[in-house]
Amino acid sequence: MGACFFTADLSFIPEEMLTKELRFLHHKEILIIGQQNRRAFADFLLSKETDEQHRAQKADKYFCELDYILRDFALDQYQEQNHKLAEKCYLYLIGIYPDETDEGKFLFRIYNSLFS
């Protein structure tokens, strides 16, 4: 399928700053899929239901939630002048996207515009 599972590690965010949503996603299994593998993943999800398919669906859902929530958190931290934590969030987001994805490139441009 061209994807890899890994556990979301948000330990770089101080415990007292973790929002309810980020606390929920901390240590959840997420799925990273390269841009060229998205079609294969969609085909996999449409195939006969299996435990692996359910695992992949759940992990992909957590990836999307983590991406959305962490972007908002990073922007909030930047606007509150907590630039070090915002930078760590953006670096984490860049790290969870495969290099060839448009989204990974977009996040890298945002990072450069904010922190260069």
N, C-alpha and C positions, 0 to 999 in steps of 0.2 A: 504494500500500500504506500510505501515511501513516507512514513510518518514515524515519529518517536514519542513515547510517553515519558514524562518526567514529573516530579513532584514540585509544586509551586513552593518556593522558599522565600518568604517575605521577612526573614529575620533581620534584614537591614533596616526595617522600619521599627522605631522604638515601640515597644508593647503598648504604651499608653496612647500612642497615636494611631494605632490600628482601628479603623472603623469596623463596625459590625460586619459589613460585607467583606472587607479584606481579611478579617479574623476568620470568617467562614471559609475563604478560599485558601488561606495559609495551610500548606501541607496537602492540598487536594491534588489529585493526579490530573495533569493537563496533557493535551495532545498537540504536538507541533507538526504542521503539514506544510511542505514546500508548495510553492505556487503551482508548479507543473504537476503536482500530485493531487490537487483538489478534485479533478474529474474522477480519478481512480477512487478517491475517498467517497465521493458521491455514489459511484457505482457500488462500492462496498456496502454503503448504508442501505441501498435499495435491494441488495441481495437477501437471501434467506436469513431470517433472524437467528443470531447466535449470541452467546455470552460475550464473545469478543466484540461483536457489533454494538452491544449495549454499553460495554466498557468504553469503546471509542466514542460513541455518541455523548456519553456523560463527560468524558475528558475533553472533548471538543467544546461542549457547552461551557465547561469551567474555564477553558482557555479564553473564549469570547467574553465571558463575564470579567475575568481577571484583566484582560486588555482594556475593556471599557472603564472599569472602576479604577484601575491604577492610573490610567491617563487623567481622569478627573482629579484624583488625589494628587498627582504630580503637578498639575496645573494650579490647584489650590495652594500647594506648598510653595510654588514659585511666586504666586501672587501675594502670599503672606511673608515673602522675603526669606523663606527657609530654602535657599537655593541649593545647599548641599544635599538635602533629602530629595528635592525635586530632581536634581541631577542623577542621583542614585536610581530613582524610579524610572527615568528615561533610559538610563543605561540598561536596567533590567528589562524593560520593554524591548529595546533594540536586541538584546541578547536572546529573547525567546522567539524572535522571528528569524526564519532562515534568510540568509543574505540576499537571495535572488528575489524575494518577494517585494512587490511594490510598497506594501505597508512598512516593511523593514527599512526600505530606502527613505520613505516619507518620514518615519520617526527619526532617522539619522539626520535628515535636513532640519527638523524641528530642534533636535538636540544642538546641532551646530549653530543655529540662529540664536538660541537662548544662552549657550554656555561658551561660545568661542570669542 
